[in-house]
Amino acid sequence: MTQVMASSVSDIEALAPSWRLSLESENKSSATLMGYGYATTQFVTFLPEKGRPTDVTPIHPEHVEAFLKEKREQT
């Protein structure tokens, strides 16, 4: 398990394993876990590619909306 250090506590990639554990504790299906995991990996890649923050505090709805729009346009 990835240990979240104080210096990385607000980095979205560092927080992803903790979020997955939370989803598992809620007994989410394996398909849900896989889908959310895939989307999270894509979002974590998208942010720095587009010059967006990876620290969760400055991530705003428009960052998520831009990500979702790009994904829709790719299909």
C-alpha positions in Angstrom: 0.0 0.0 0.0 1.2 3.5 -0.9 1.9 5.5 2.2 0.7 9.1 2.0 3.3 11.5 3.4 2.5 15.0 4.8 4.3 16.6 1.8 2.0 14.7 -0.7 -1.3 14.7 1.2 -3.0 17.1 -1.2 -1.5 15.5 -4.4 -4.3 13.8 -6.3 -2.2 10.8 -7.4 -1.0 10.2 -3.9 -4.6 10.3 -2.6 -5.9 7.8 -5.2 -5.1 4.6 -3.3 -6.8 6.0 -0.2 -9.9 6.7 -2.2 -9.9 3.2 -3.7 -9.7 1.8 -0.2 -12.7 3.9 0.8 -14.6 2.6 -2.2 -13.7 -1.0 -1.3 -14.9 -0.4 2.2 -18.2 0.7 0.8 -18.3 -2.7 -1.0 -18.3 -1.2 -4.5 -18.3 -3.7 -7.3 -15.1 -4.7 -9.0 -16.4 -3.2 -12.2 -16.9 0.1 -10.4 -13.5 0.0 -8.9 -11.9 -0.7 -12.3 -13.9 2.1 -14.0 -13.1 4.6 -11.3 -9.5 3.6 -11.2 -9.1 3.9 -15.0 -10.8 7.3 -15.0 -8.6 8.5 -12.1 -5.4 7.4 -13.9 -6.6 9.3 -17.0 -7.4 12.4 -15.0 -4.1 12.3 -13.2 -2.3 12.2 -16.6 -4.6 14.9 -18.1 -3.9 17.5 -15.4 -0.2 18.1 -16.0 -0.5 17.6 -19.7 -2.9 20.5 -19.9 -0.9 22.6 -17.4 -3.5 22.1 -14.7 -2.7 21.6 -10.9 -2.4 18.2 -9.4 -2.8 19.5 -5.9 -6.5 18.9 -5.1 -7.1 22.3 -3.5 -6.8 24.4 -6.7 -8.7 21.8 -8.9 -12.0 23.4 -9.8 -15.1 22.1 -11.6 -13.9 23.5 -14.9 -10.8 21.3 -14.8 -13.0 18.2 -14.4 -15.4 19.5 -17.1 -12.5 20.1 -19.5 -11.3 16.5 -18.8 -14.8 15.0 -19.4 -15.3 17.1 -22.6 -12.0 15.9 -24.0 -12.8 12.3 -23.2 -16.2 12.6 -24.9 -14.6 14.1 -28.0 -12.2 11.2 -28.2 -15.0 8.6 -28.6 
